[in-house]
Amino acid sequence: MNRTNHTTDEFDLINLQKLKPSRIVTDGDLDGISSAAILLRAFPDAEVIFAHPPGIRSGVFDKFIDKSTIICDLPFHPSAGAVIDHHLTNQISNSDVLDLWRPTMSAARIAHSIVKTQHNLDDLEEFIEWVDRLDGGGISKEDFLSDHPIVTLSRSVDARESPSTALWVAKSISKGVTIEEILNNPIVDKFVQKKSHESKTIDHIINSTLRIENRLAIVRFDGTGTRTGGYRITASVGDSCDACIIIHGDEKGSVSGKIPPLGASFYTNSFFHKNGGLVDLTLLATAFDPDGGGHSNACGCRIKPLDKFGNIEDRNPKLTDIEENLTHWIKIWNSNHPDY
């Protein structure tokens, strides 16, 4: 079904209203926060719960999901009432769940298109354009490195670090508070300043761990208690890479704990490849982790315990497994890259 016209958008909102949503379960990044903010315009009494893909897939958030729940920017869950998402690997076909998957640059764009059929979202027009560009790989290197308020917000607020701050931001956006006013809030400003101070640490980690294998940049943030996104890596490496892998998390981490488990994120260098990358990165993200996935140009997975032949072993992953995973990912990269 074509889900891009106004008539369908209005029909989708009516179907959402029929669910009488009591809860919004959403990702904790800017796209997820923005999706919640927009939905709160239509469903102001809904509770907002921030989650993450591994937690959804492993059942950590099952107790928050029922037929009055809208899931945003996260994998499909059969117990939900509706799923709003745009990730390639999250497409679903389930008659019991309202399927609002669309091939958009952001999940917030889907929520925006639907909610604006009955609610005034004129104040969010510029904001949603920036969310699209930031989440969908459409931002320029110059804009990413700028101090634009929405870029600053995107790099400063994450529900993984402070769910209460992310919730306050979502509710503030929903109420029409400007991004400039949000950034001037003392609590948000604290995170802005913290991220600014962390910048030198991130640069040091990049410079000390970076290696490039056949135009695939690899950095190791595991065990540092710090993480960053693909834009930061590809902005640093420049045209010397076509994509990057960021290793993050901790050997002692877990999906349900405060410390995340060992994982990897894959990003196309969208500053260099403006129309999409040379390799479908989901081939790497799903090579060993059945719960891995995302977009062809931005995706992720967990580090899996492997033997030297690439077979998954029945044990918890260790630091030595990182290089085993990387070895096989590089082989997949090389076999699919047009120049190797």
Backbone as numpy.savetxt, mean C-alpha at the origin, in Angstrom:
# Nx Ny Nz CAx CAy CAz Cx Cy Cz
-18.74 -6.04 -15.87 -19.58 -4.84 -15.87 -18.70 -3.60 -15.87
-19.05 -2.61 -16.65 -18.34 -1.35 -16.65 -18.68 -0.56 -15.40
-17.68 -0.28 -14.58 -17.92 0.42 -13.32 -17.28 1.80 -13.35
-17.39 2.51 -14.46 -16.73 3.80 -14.56 -17.69 4.95 -14.83
-18.99 4.68 -14.98 -19.92 5.77 -15.28 -20.72 6.16 -14.04
-21.31 7.37 -14.10 -21.99 7.94 -12.94 -23.17 7.09 -12.49
-23.93 6.55 -13.44 -25.09 5.73 -13.09 -24.68 4.53 -12.26
-23.61 3.87 -12.67 -23.13 2.71 -11.93 -22.59 3.13 -10.56
-21.89 4.28 -10.51 -21.38 4.79 -9.23 -22.53 5.00 -8.24
-23.60 5.60 -8.70 -24.74 5.87 -7.82 -25.39 4.55 -7.36
-25.47 3.60 -8.28 -26.03 2.29 -7.95 -25.16 1.59 -6.90
-23.83 1.74 -7.04 -22.91 1.12 -6.08 -23.07 1.75 -4.70
-23.27 3.08 -4.65 -23.48 3.73 -3.36 -24.77 3.25 -2.71
-25.81 3.10 -3.50 -27.08 2.58 -2.97 -26.88 1.19 -2.38
-26.11 0.36 -3.08 -25.84 -0.99 -2.57 -25.01 -0.95 -1.28
-24.08 0.00 -1.21 -23.32 0.16 0.03 -24.25 0.58 1.17
-25.16 1.49 0.88 -26.09 1.95 1.90 -26.96 0.82 2.42
-27.30 -0.12 1.54 -28.13 -1.26 1.94 -27.41 -2.13 2.98
-26.08 -2.09 2.96 -25.31 -2.88 3.93 -25.38 -2.28 5.33
-25.77 -1.00 5.42 -25.75 -0.25 6.69 -24.38 -0.41 7.35
-23.33 0.08 6.68 -21.96 -0.15 7.15 -21.72 0.37 8.56
-21.18 -0.49 9.39 -20.83 -0.11 10.76 -19.33 -0.02 10.95
-18.58 -0.54 9.96 -17.12 -0.57 10.11 -16.44 -0.47 8.76
-15.33 0.26 8.74 -14.47 0.36 7.56 -13.11 -0.21 7.95
-12.70 -1.27 7.30 -11.38 -1.86 7.54 -10.51 -1.49 6.35
-9.45 -0.74 6.60 -8.68 -0.16 5.51 -7.18 -0.25 5.75
-6.42 -0.12 4.69 -4.96 -0.11 4.79 -4.51 1.15 5.51
-3.31 1.12 6.05 -2.84 2.23 6.87 -2.00 3.26 6.16
-1.87 3.15 4.82 -1.10 4.16 4.09 -2.02 5.30 3.67
-1.48 6.26 2.91 -2.28 7.43 2.53 -3.52 7.03 1.74
-3.40 6.06 0.85 -4.55 5.62 0.06 -5.64 5.06 0.96
-5.25 4.21 1.90 -6.23 3.63 2.82 -6.85 4.66 3.73
-6.04 5.57 4.25 -6.54 6.65 5.10 -7.51 7.53 4.33
-7.15 7.84 3.08 -8.01 8.69 2.24 -9.32 7.99 1.90
-9.25 6.69 1.62 -10.46 5.91 1.34 -11.43 5.98 2.51
-10.89 5.81 3.72 -11.72 5.87 4.92 -12.33 7.26 5.08
-11.52 8.29 4.85 -12.00 9.67 4.99 -13.18 9.94 4.07
-13.08 9.48 2.84 -14.16 9.70 1.86 -15.41 8.92 2.25
-15.23 7.67 2.66 -16.38 6.86 3.05 -17.07 7.42 4.29
-16.31 8.07 5.16 -16.90 8.67 6.35 -17.83 9.83 6.01
-17.66 10.42 4.84 -18.61 11.44 4.39 -20.00 10.83 4.21
-20.02 9.60 3.71 -21.29 8.92 3.47 -21.78 8.14 4.68
-20.82 7.65 5.48 -21.17 6.81 6.64 -20.42 7.33 7.87
-20.81 8.50 8.38 -20.04 9.17 9.44 -19.97 8.42 10.76
-20.87 7.48 10.98 -20.87 6.74 12.25 -20.07 5.45 12.19
-19.50 5.14 11.03 -18.76 3.89 10.88 -17.45 3.93 11.67
-17.12 2.81 12.28 -15.84 2.66 12.96 -14.76 2.39 11.92
-13.57 2.94 12.13 -12.45 2.71 11.20 -11.39 1.85 11.89
-11.04 0.75 11.25 -9.99 -0.15 11.73 -8.90 -0.20 10.67
-7.67 0.04 11.07 -6.55 -0.05 10.13 -5.95 -1.45 10.17
-5.73 -2.01 8.99 -5.22 -3.36 8.86 -4.09 -3.38 7.84
-3.61 -4.57 7.51 -2.56 -4.73 6.49 -2.80 -6.05 5.76
-2.32 -6.17 4.52 -2.61 -7.36 3.71 -2.28 -8.70 4.37
-1.07 -8.88 4.95 -0.80 -10.18 5.57 -1.78 -10.52 6.69
-2.19 -9.50 7.44 -3.13 -9.72 8.53 -4.51 -10.13 8.05
-4.95 -9.53 6.94 -6.23 -9.91 6.35 -6.18 -11.35 5.88
-5.10 -11.71 5.19 -5.00 -13.06 4.62 -4.81 -14.13 5.69
-4.17 -13.78 6.80 -3.89 -14.79 7.83 -4.97 -14.88 8.89
-5.98 -14.02 8.82 -7.09 -14.09 9.77 -6.96 -13.24 11.00
-5.90 -12.43 11.09 -5.69 -11.59 12.27 -6.86 -10.64 12.51
-7.47 -10.16 11.43 -8.54 -9.16 11.56 -9.94 -9.75 11.35
-10.06 -11.07 11.40 -11.36 -11.71 11.16 -12.45 -11.20 12.09
-12.10 -10.92 13.33 -13.11 -10.51 14.31 -13.73 -9.14 14.00
-13.08 -8.38 13.11 -13.60 -7.06 12.75 -14.42 -7.07 11.46
-14.52 -8.23 10.83 -15.11 -8.28 9.49 -16.41 -9.08 9.48
-17.49 -8.41 9.06 -18.77 -9.09 8.86 -19.49 -8.41 7.70
-20.75 -8.73 7.50 -21.48 -8.23 6.33 -21.83 -6.75 6.41
-21.50 -6.10 7.53 -21.66 -4.66 7.61 -20.31 -3.94 7.50
-19.30 -4.68 7.05 -17.94 -4.15 6.94 -17.59 -3.84 5.49
-17.01 -2.66 5.26 -16.43 -2.31 3.97 -14.92 -2.43 4.10
-14.31 -3.25 3.25 -12.86 -3.38 3.22 -12.32 -2.49 2.11
-11.27 -1.72 2.42 -10.70 -0.80 1.43 -9.20 -1.03 1.26
-8.75 -1.06 0.00 -7.33 -1.08 -0.31 -6.63 -2.29 0.31
-7.36 -3.38 0.45 -6.85 -4.60 1.08 -7.38 -5.82 0.34
-6.79 -7.00 0.58 -7.26 -8.22 -0.09 -8.71 -8.56 0.23
-9.30 -9.30 -0.65 -10.68 -9.79 -0.49 -10.83 -10.63 0.77
-11.99 -10.48 1.42 -12.33 -11.33 2.56 -13.77 -11.80 2.39
-14.03 -13.10 2.44 -15.37 -13.62 2.14 -16.45 -13.21 3.13
-16.06 -12.77 4.32 -17.06 -12.39 5.33 -17.47 -10.93 5.23
-16.79 -10.16 4.38 -17.07 -8.72 4.27 -18.38 -8.47 3.54
-18.91 -7.27 3.74 -20.08 -6.86 2.98 -19.70 -6.32 1.63
-18.57 -5.59 1.57 -18.10 -5.00 0.32 -16.59 -4.86 0.36
-15.97 -4.90 -0.82 -14.53 -4.70 -0.95 -14.28 -3.65 -2.01
-13.59 -2.58 -1.63 -13.18 -1.52 -2.55 -11.68 -1.64 -2.75
-11.25 -1.98 -3.95 -9.81 -2.19 -4.15 -9.43 -2.02 -5.61
-8.11 -1.86 -5.83 -7.60 -1.65 -7.19 -6.37 -2.49 -7.49
-5.94 -3.33 -6.56 -4.75 -4.16 -6.78 -5.06 -5.30 -7.74
-4.15 -5.51 -8.68 -4.35 -6.50 -9.73 -4.60 -7.89 -9.18
-3.86 -8.28 -8.15 -3.97 -9.64 -7.62 -5.13 -9.80 -6.64
-5.88 -8.72 -6.41 -7.00 -8.79 -5.46 -8.36 -8.86 -6.13
-8.40 -9.06 -7.45 -9.68 -9.18 -8.13 -10.42 -10.41 -7.59
-11.74 -10.27 -7.44 -12.53 -11.35 -6.86 -13.76 -11.64 -7.70
-14.37 -12.75 -7.43 -15.65 -13.09 -8.03 -16.43 -13.88 -6.99
-17.23 -13.15 -6.20 -17.96 -13.77 -5.10 -19.30 -13.07 -4.97
-20.36 -13.79 -5.23 -21.69 -13.19 -5.26 -22.16 -12.72 -3.89
-21.50 -13.18 -2.82 -21.92 -12.81 -1.47 -21.27 -11.51 -0.99
-20.33 -10.99 -1.77 -19.61 -9.77 -1.39 -19.79 -8.74 -2.50
-20.13 -7.50 -2.13 -20.25 -6.43 -3.11 -18.86 -6.10 -3.65
-18.64 -6.42 -4.90 -17.32 -6.29 -5.52 -17.18 -4.92 -6.16
-16.35 -4.07 -5.55 -16.10 -2.73 -6.08 -14.65 -2.60 -6.51
-14.12 -3.66 -7.10 -12.76 -3.62 -7.65 -12.78 -2.87 -8.98
-11.80 -1.97 -9.17 -11.66 -1.26 -10.43 -10.17 -1.03 -10.71
-9.78 -0.98 -11.97 -8.37 -0.78 -12.31 -7.97 0.69 -12.26
-8.09 1.29 -11.08 -7.76 2.70 -10.89 -6.37 2.85 -10.29
-5.89 4.08 -10.21 -4.58 4.33 -9.63 -4.60 4.21 -8.11
-5.76 4.40 -7.51 -5.87 4.30 -6.06 -7.24 3.76 -5.67
-7.33 3.19 -4.48 -8.63 2.76 -3.96 -9.47 3.97 -3.60
-8.80 5.03 -3.14 -9.52 6.26 -2.78 -10.27 6.83 -3.97
-9.73 6.66 -5.17 -10.41 7.14 -6.38 -11.76 6.42 -6.55
-11.80 5.14 -6.26 -13.05 4.38 -6.37 -14.07 4.92 -5.37
-13.62 5.06 -4.12 -14.51 5.59 -3.08 -15.00 6.99 -3.46
-14.11 7.80 -3.99 -14.45 9.17 -4.40 -15.51 9.17 -5.49
-15.33 8.33 -6.50 -16.28 8.27 -7.62 -17.67 7.85 -7.15
-17.71 6.94 -6.20 -18.99 6.42 -5.71 -19.68 7.43 -4.77
-18.93 7.92 -3.80 -19.53 8.78 -2.77 -19.98 10.13 -3.33
-19.25 10.64 -4.33 -19.59 11.98 -4.84 -20.93 12.02 -5.58
-21.53 10.86 -5.86 -22.84 10.87 -6.53 -23.93 11.42 -5.62
-23.69 11.39 -4.30 -24.69 11.94 -3.37 -24.12 12.95 -2.39
-22.78 13.09 -2.35 -22.16 13.98 -1.37 -21.17 14.91 -2.08
-21.07 16.12 -1.59 -20.18 17.12 -2.17 -18.73 16.83 -1.76
-17.91 16.49 -2.74 -16.49 16.22 -2.50 -15.60 17.21 -3.25
-16.15 18.37 -3.59 -15.39 19.34 -4.37 -14.10 19.74 -3.68
-14.10 19.77 -2.35 -12.91 20.18 -1.61 -11.78 19.15 -1.70
-12.09 17.96 -2.20 -11.08 16.89 -2.26 -10.57 16.62 -3.67
-10.95 17.44 -4.64 -10.56 17.20 -6.03 -9.05 17.18 -6.20
-8.36 18.22 -5.72 -6.90 18.26 -5.84 -6.26 17.15 -5.00
-6.81 16.94 -3.83 -6.27 15.91 -2.94 -6.30 14.54 -3.59
-7.42 14.17 -4.18 -7.55 12.84 -4.77 -6.62 12.68 -5.97
-6.35 13.76 -6.68 -5.39 13.70 -7.79 -4.00 13.34 -7.28
-3.61 13.93 -6.16 -2.30 13.62 -5.58 -2.25 12.20 -5.04
-3.33 11.74 -4.43 -3.37 10.36 -3.93 -3.21 9.39 -5.09
-3.89 9.66 -6.19 -3.75 8.84 -7.40 -2.29 8.76 -7.83
-1.66 9.91 -7.92 -0.29 9.96 -8.42 0.69 9.28 -7.48
0.49 9.50 -6.19 1.39 8.90 -5.21 1.23 7.39 -5.12
0.00 6.91 -5.16 -0.24 5.48 -5.01 -0.10 4.71 -6.31
-0.31 5.41 -7.43 -0.32 4.74 -8.72 0.94 4.91 -9.55
2.01 5.45 -8.95 3.26 5.59 -9.68 3.26 6.69 -10.71
2.40 7.70 -10.52 2.31 8.77 -11.50 2.94 10.08 -11.07
3.72 10.04 -10.00 4.33 11.26 -9.50 5.72 11.45 -10.08
6.10 12.69 -10.32 7.44 12.97 -10.85 8.45 12.96 -9.71
9.71 12.79 -10.07 10.77 12.80 -9.06 10.82 14.15 -8.35
10.60 15.22 -9.11 10.64 16.56 -8.54 9.53 16.74 -7.50
8.32 16.27 -7.83 7.21 16.39 -6.88 7.43 15.52 -5.65
7.98 14.33 -5.85 8.22 13.44 -4.71 9.23 14.05 -3.74
10.23 14.72 -4.27 11.27 15.32 -3.42 10.86 16.69 -2.88
9.68 17.15 -3.26 9.23 18.48 -2.85 8.64 18.45 -1.44
8.29 19.63 -0.95 7.64 19.76 0.35 6.15 20.05 0.19
5.57 19.60 -0.90 4.13 19.80 -1.09 3.39 19.18 0.10
2.38 19.86 0.63 1.69 19.38 1.83 1.19 17.94 1.74
0.66 17.54 0.59 0.12 16.18 0.48 1.25 15.16 0.42
2.36 15.52 -0.21 3.53 14.64 -0.22 4.08 14.50 1.20
4.16 15.61 1.91 4.62 15.58 3.30 3.72 14.70 4.16
2.42 14.82 3.98 1.48 13.99 4.74 1.68 12.52 4.41
1.88 12.20 3.15 2.03 10.80 2.73 3.26 10.14 3.33
4.32 10.90 3.52 5.54 10.31 4.06 5.60 10.36 5.59
4.65 11.06 6.20 4.73 11.28 7.65 3.75 10.46 8.46
2.57 10.17 7.91 1.52 9.50 8.68 1.27 8.10 8.14
1.40 7.12 9.02 1.17 5.72 8.66 0.55 5.03 9.86
-0.54 4.32 9.64 -1.25 3.68 10.74 -0.42 2.60 11.43
0.58 2.05 10.75 1.43 1.05 11.39 2.18 1.67 12.56
2.50 2.94 12.42 3.26 3.63 13.47 2.35 4.26 14.52
1.23 4.83 14.08 0.31 5.46 15.02 -1.11 5.39 14.48
-1.85 4.33 14.82 -3.24 4.21 14.36 -4.11 5.39 14.79
-3.88 5.89 15.99 -4.70 7.00 16.49 -4.49 8.26 15.67
-3.25 8.52 15.26 -2.98 9.69 14.43 -3.59 9.52 13.05
-3.45 8.32 12.48 -4.03 8.06 11.16 -5.55 8.22 11.21
-6.17 7.78 12.29 -7.63 7.92 12.43 -8.02 9.38 12.54
-7.25 10.14 13.30 -7.54 11.58 13.43 -7.43 12.27 12.08
-6.42 11.89 11.29 -6.24 12.47 9.96 -7.43 12.12 9.07
-7.84 10.86 9.08 -8.98 10.43 8.26 -10.25 11.20 8.63
-10.51 11.32 9.92 -11.71 12.03 10.35 -11.62 13.52 10.03
-10.42 14.08 10.12 -10.24 15.50 9.81 -10.48 15.78 8.34
-9.93 14.93 7.47 -10.16 15.08 6.03 -11.65 14.95 5.74
-12.29 14.00 6.39 -13.72 13.79 6.18 -14.54 15.02 6.56
-14.09 15.73 7.59 -14.81 16.91 8.08 -14.47 18.18 7.31
-13.56 18.07 6.33 -13.23 19.23 5.52 -12.05 20.04 6.00
-11.31 19.53 6.98 -10.10 20.22 7.44 -9.05 20.17 6.33
-8.38 21.27 6.07 -7.39 21.31 4.99 -6.13 20.54 5.38
-5.38 20.11 4.38 -4.13 19.38 4.64 -3.15 20.27 5.40
-3.11 21.55 5.07 -2.22 22.48 5.76 -2.57 22.54 7.25
-3.86 22.60 7.55 -4.29 22.63 8.95 -3.95 21.33 9.66
-4.09 20.22 8.96 -3.75 18.91 9.54 -2.26 18.85 9.88
-1.42 19.32 8.97 0.02 19.29 9.19 0.45 20.20 10.34
-0.34 21.24 10.61 -0.02 22.16 11.70 -0.46 21.64 13.07
-1.21 20.55 13.09 -1.58 19.94 14.35 -0.32 19.43 15.06
-0.16 19.70 16.35 1.08 19.31 17.05 1.40 17.82 16.96
0.38 16.98 17.02 0.63 15.53 16.96 1.15 15.13 15.59
0.51 15.64 14.54 0.96 15.33 13.18 2.33 15.93 12.92
2.53 17.17 13.38 3.82 17.83 13.18 4.95 17.04 13.84
4.65 16.38 14.95 5.65 15.55 15.62 6.15 14.45 14.68
5.22 13.84 13.94 5.61 12.79 13.00 6.31 13.36 11.77
5.92 14.56 11.36 6.60 15.22 10.25 8.06 15.45 10.61
8.30 15.96 11.82 9.66 16.22 12.26 10.44 14.92 12.45
9.77 13.90 12.96 10.43 12.61 13.15 10.90 12.04 11.82
10.02 12.09 10.80 10.40 11.57 9.49 11.54 12.38 8.89
11.55 13.67 9.17 12.64 14.50 8.67 13.97 14.08 9.29
13.95 13.79 10.59 15.17 13.35 11.27 15.59 11.95 10.82
14.62 11.10 10.50 14.92 9.74 10.05 15.53 9.71 8.66
15.40 10.80 7.94 15.85 10.83 6.55 17.34 10.49 6.43
18.15 11.00 7.34 19.59 10.72 7.29 19.85 9.24 7.56
19.08 8.65 8.48 19.23 7.22 8.76 18.88 6.39 7.54
17.80 6.77 6.87 17.37 6.05 5.66 18.44 6.16 4.58
18.98 7.36 4.40 20.05 7.54 3.41 21.25 6.66 3.73
21.59 6.56 5.01 22.74 5.74 5.41 22.47 4.26 5.11
21.26 3.80 5.41 20.92 2.39 5.14 20.96 2.11 3.64
20.43 3.02 2.86 20.46 2.85 1.40 21.89 2.78 0.91
22.71 3.73 1.33 24.10 3.80 0.85 24.94 2.61 1.30
24.63 2.07 2.47 25.46 0.98 3.01 25.00 -0.40 2.56
23.77 -0.53 2.10 23.27 -1.87 1.72 22.94 -2.00 0.24
22.93 -0.91 -0.49 22.51 -0.95 -1.89 23.43 -1.80 -2.75
22.81 -2.66 -3.54 23.53 -3.32 -4.62 22.59 -3.40 -5.82
23.15 -3.45 -7.00 22.34 -3.48 -8.22 22.71 -4.72 -9.02
21.72 -5.56 -9.28 21.90 -6.79 -10.05 21.09 -6.67 -11.34
21.78 -6.52 -12.45 21.08 -6.43 -13.75 19.95 -5.40 -13.71
20.29 -4.23 -13.24 19.39 -3.07 -13.16 18.23 -3.28 -12.17
18.42 -4.22 -11.25 17.48 -4.42 -10.15 18.17 -3.97 -8.87
17.73 -2.85 -8.31 18.33 -2.32 -7.08 17.79 -3.07 -5.87
18.68 -3.43 -4.95 18.30 -4.20 -3.77 18.83 -3.48 -2.53
17.96 -3.24 -1.56 18.38 -2.62 -0.30 17.84 -3.43 0.87
18.58 -3.40 1.99 18.23 -4.19 3.16 17.88 -3.29 4.34
16.60 -3.21 4.64 16.14 -2.47 5.81 15.76 -3.41 6.95
15.91 -4.72 6.74 15.53 -5.68 7.77 16.37 -5.47 9.04
15.71 -5.59 10.18 16.39 -5.46 11.46 16.73 -4.05 11.89
16.35 -3.06 11.09 16.70 -1.67 11.42 15.60 -0.95 12.18
14.39 -1.51 12.18 13.27 -0.81 12.79 12.79 0.35 11.95
13.30 0.45 10.74 12.96 1.54 9.82 12.57 0.94 8.48
11.72 1.63 7.76 11.41 1.19 6.41 11.12 2.41 5.54
11.14 2.21 4.26 10.84 3.28 3.33 10.16 2.68 2.10
9.73 3.54 1.20 9.04 3.09 0.00 9.92 3.10 -1.23
9.37 2.60 -2.30 10.13 2.48 -3.54 10.55 3.81 -4.13
9.72 4.83 -3.98 10.08 6.14 -4.52 11.42 6.62 -3.97
11.63 6.40 -2.67 12.87 6.86 -2.03 14.08 6.15 -2.63
13.94 4.86 -2.90 15.06 4.10 -3.46 15.33 4.51 -4.90
14.29 4.54 -5.72 14.50 4.85 -7.14 14.90 6.30 -7.35
14.49 7.19 -6.45 14.95 8.58 -6.53 16.44 8.66 -6.24
16.91 7.80 -5.31 18.34 7.79 -4.96 19.19 7.15 -6.05
18.70 6.04 -6.61 19.48 5.30 -7.61 19.42 5.96 -8.98
18.27 6.56 -9.28 18.12 7.23 -10.58 17.93 6.24 -11.72
18.45 6.59 -12.88 18.23 5.80 -14.09 19.07 4.52 -14.14
19.82 4.23 -13.09 20.65 3.03 -13.07 19.85 1.76 -12.76
18.58 1.92 -12.40 17.77 0.74 -12.11 16.43 0.82 -12.82
15.88 -0.35 -13.14 14.54 -0.45 -13.71 13.50 -0.72 -12.63
13.95 -1.28 -11.51 13.06 -1.59 -10.40 13.90 -1.79 -9.15
13.23 -1.94 -8.02 13.97 -2.16 -6.78 13.25 -3.18 -5.90
14.04 -3.80 -5.03 13.51 -4.68 -3.98 13.94 -4.10 -2.65
13.00 -3.94 -1.74 13.30 -3.47 -0.39 12.99 -4.61 0.58
14.01 -5.06 1.30 13.81 -6.06 2.35 13.54 -5.33 3.66
12.50 -5.75 4.38 12.13 -5.05 5.61 11.62 -6.05 6.64
11.27 -5.56 7.80 10.78 -6.43 8.86 11.90 -6.96 9.74
11.59 -7.98 10.51 12.54 -8.51 11.48 12.40 -10.02 11.61
13.51 -10.70 11.85 13.50 -12.15 12.00 12.60 -12.58 13.16
12.47 -11.73 14.17 11.65 -12.04 15.34 10.22 -11.51 15.21
9.89 -10.92 14.07 8.57 -10.33 13.89 7.50 -11.35 13.57
6.25 -10.89 13.60 5.11 -11.75 13.27 4.01 -10.90 12.66
3.10 -11.56 11.95 2.00 -10.85 11.29 1.09 -10.18 12.31
0.90 -10.81 13.47 -0.02 -10.28 14.47 0.64 -9.42 15.53
1.97 -9.33 15.50 2.67 -8.57 16.53 2.99 -7.15 16.13
3.61 -6.42 17.05 3.98 -5.03 16.77 5.18 -4.95 15.84
6.03 -5.98 15.88 7.19 -6.01 14.98 6.82 -6.83 13.75
6.91 -6.26 12.57 6.51 -6.99 11.36 7.49 -8.10 11.00
7.03 -9.16 10.36 7.92 -10.24 9.96 8.77 -9.84 8.77
9.74 -10.67 8.45 10.58 -10.40 7.28 9.73 -10.40 6.01
9.93 -9.39 5.21 9.16 -9.27 3.97 9.94 -8.52 2.91
9.34 -8.42 1.75 9.97 -7.71 0.64 8.92 -6.91 -0.11
9.31 -5.74 -0.58 8.46 -4.93 -1.44 9.18 -4.71 -2.76
8.42 -4.71 -3.84 8.97 -4.61 -5.19 8.34 -3.40 -5.89
9.18 -2.55 -6.47 8.67 -1.34 -7.13 9.38 -1.10 -8.46
8.60 -0.80 -9.48 9.17 -0.31 -10.74 9.71 1.10 -10.52
10.77 1.43 -11.21 11.28 2.81 -11.20 10.38 3.65 -12.09
9.30 4.15 -11.51 8.31 4.90 -12.30 8.81 6.27 -12.71
9.89 6.75 -12.09 10.50 8.00 -12.55 11.14 7.81 -13.93
11.62 6.58 -14.16 12.31 6.26 -15.42 11.37 5.61 -16.42
10.53 4.69 -15.92 9.55 4.00 -16.77 8.16 4.55 -16.46
7.80 5.60 -17.13 6.56 6.33 -16.80 5.30 5.59 -17.24
5.43 4.63 -18.13 4.26 3.90 -18.63 4.23 2.44 -18.18
4.94 2.14 -17.11 4.97 0.76 -16.61 6.33 0.13 -16.79
6.63 -0.83 -15.93 7.94 -1.44 -15.94 8.15 -2.49 -17.01
9.38 -2.99 -17.06 9.76 -4.00 -18.05 9.42 -5.41 -17.60
9.25 -5.60 -16.30 8.96 -6.93 -15.74 7.75 -6.82 -14.82
6.84 -7.77 -14.93 5.70 -7.85 -14.02 6.22 -8.32 -12.66
6.28 -7.41 -11.70 6.89 -7.72 -10.42 6.07 -8.68 -9.56
4.82 -8.89 -9.91 4.04 -9.88 -9.16 4.57 -11.30 -9.40
5.34 -11.49 -10.47 5.98 -12.78 -10.70 6.95 -13.10 -9.57
7.59 -12.05 -9.04 8.52 -12.23 -7.93 7.75 -12.36 -6.62
6.75 -11.49 -6.44 6.01 -11.46 -5.17 5.22 -12.73 -4.91
4.82 -13.41 -5.96 4.01 -14.63 -5.80 4.81 -15.91 -6.05
6.11 -15.78 -6.24 6.93 -16.95 -6.56 6.92 -17.98 -5.43
6.94 -17.51 -4.18 6.98 -18.42 -3.04 5.86 -18.18 -2.03
5.36 -16.96 -2.00 4.32 -16.60 -1.03 2.95 -16.57 -1.72
2.07 -17.52 -1.43 0.75 -17.53 -2.07 -0.09 -16.30 -1.70
0.29 -15.63 -0.62 -0.42 -14.43 -0.21 0.25 -13.16 -0.71
1.33 -13.30 -1.47 2.00 -12.13 -2.03 1.20 -11.55 -3.18
1.52 -10.32 -3.54 0.84 -9.72 -4.69 0.70 -8.23 -4.57
-0.15 -7.67 -5.43 -0.34 -6.23 -5.51 -0.53 -5.82 -6.95
0.25 -4.84 -7.38 0.24 -4.39 -8.77 1.46 -4.95 -9.50
1.43 -4.92 -10.81 2.59 -5.38 -11.58 3.79 -4.47 -11.36
3.54 -3.22 -10.95 4.63 -2.26 -10.74 4.89 -1.95 -9.27
4.09 -2.51 -8.38 4.27 -2.28 -6.94 3.57 -3.39 -6.19
4.34 -4.21 -5.49 3.74 -5.36 -4.81 4.65 -5.82 -3.68
4.24 -6.86 -2.98 5.05 -7.31 -1.86 4.73 -8.74 -1.45
5.54 -9.26 -0.55 5.35 -10.62 -0.04 6.16 -10.80 1.23
6.01 -11.95 1.84 6.83 -12.31 2.99 8.04 -13.13 2.53
9.11 -13.05 3.31 10.26 -13.91 3.07 9.87 -15.33 3.47
10.15 -16.28 2.60 9.80 -17.67 2.87 11.05 -18.50 3.16
10.94 -19.51 4.03 12.07 -20.39 4.30 12.31 -21.32 3.11
13.47 -21.20 2.49 13.76 -21.96 1.28 15.02 -22.80 1.43
15.05 -23.93 0.74 16.32 -24.64 0.59 17.04 -24.07 -0.64
18.21 -24.59 -0.93 19.01 -24.01 -2.01 18.41 -24.24 -3.39
17.42 -25.12 -3.46 16.76 -25.39 -4.75 15.48 -24.58 -4.93
15.16 -23.77 -3.93 13.96 -22.95 -4.02 12.71 -23.62 -3.52
12.87 -24.72 -2.78 11.71 -25.40 -2.20 11.39 -24.82 -0.83
10.11 -24.61 -0.56 9.71 -24.04 0.73 9.81 -25.10 1.82
10.45 -24.74 2.92 10.62 -25.65 4.05 9.63 -25.31 5.16
9.33 -26.30 5.98 8.35 -26.14 7.06 9.06 -25.65 8.33
9.34 -24.37 8.36 9.99 -23.73 9.51 9.81 -22.22 9.38
10.18 -21.51 10.42 10.13 -20.05 10.36 11.30 -19.52 9.55
11.10 -18.43 8.82 12.20 -17.88 8.03 13.30 -17.29 8.91
14.53 -17.40 8.42 15.69 -16.85 9.11 16.36 -15.82 8.20
17.32 -15.11 8.76 18.02 -14.09 7.98 18.69 -14.69 6.75
19.19 -15.92 6.87 19.85 -16.55 5.73 18.88 -16.82 4.58
17.60 -16.88 4.89 16.60 -17.10 3.83 16.44 -15.89 2.92
16.82 -14.74 3.42 16.69 -13.53 2.59 17.48 -13.68 1.31
18.73 -14.09 1.43 19.57 -14.23 0.23 19.08 -15.36 -0.67
18.52 -16.42 -0.08 17.96 -17.49 -0.90 16.78 -16.98 -1.72
15.90 -16.21 -1.07 14.78 -15.62 -1.79 15.28 -14.68 -2.88
16.25 -13.85 -2.54 16.79 -12.89 -3.51 17.41 -13.60 -4.71
18.13 -14.67 -4.45 18.77 -15.42 -5.54 17.74 -15.89 -6.56
16.63 -16.41 -6.09 15.60 -16.91 -7.00 14.81 -15.77 -7.64
14.60 -14.69 -6.90 13.92 -13.53 -7.49 14.75 -12.93 -8.62
16.05 -12.88 -8.42 16.92 -12.34 -9.47 16.86 -13.22 -10.72
16.79 -14.54 -10.52 16.66 -15.44 -11.67 15.36 -15.17 -12.43
14.27 -14.97 -11.70 12.98 -14.67 -12.33 13.06 -13.33 -13.06
13.69 -12.37 -12.42 13.88 -11.04 -13.03 14.65 -11.17 -14.34
15.77 -11.88 -14.29 16.60 -12.02 -15.48 15.88 -12.74 -16.62
15.09 -13.75 -16.27 14.40 -14.53 -17.31 13.25 -13.77 -17.94
12.79 -12.70 -17.30 11.68 -11.92 -17.84 12.08 -10.54 -18.32
13.29 -10.12 -18.01 13.78 -8.81 -18.46 14.17 -8.89 -19.93
13.74 -7.96 -20.75 14.03 -8.04 -22.19 15.50 -7.95 -22.55
16.33 -7.45 -21.63 17.75 -7.26 -21.94 18.64 -8.34 -21.34
18.07 -9.35 -20.67 18.90 -10.38 -20.04 18.44 -11.78 -20.43
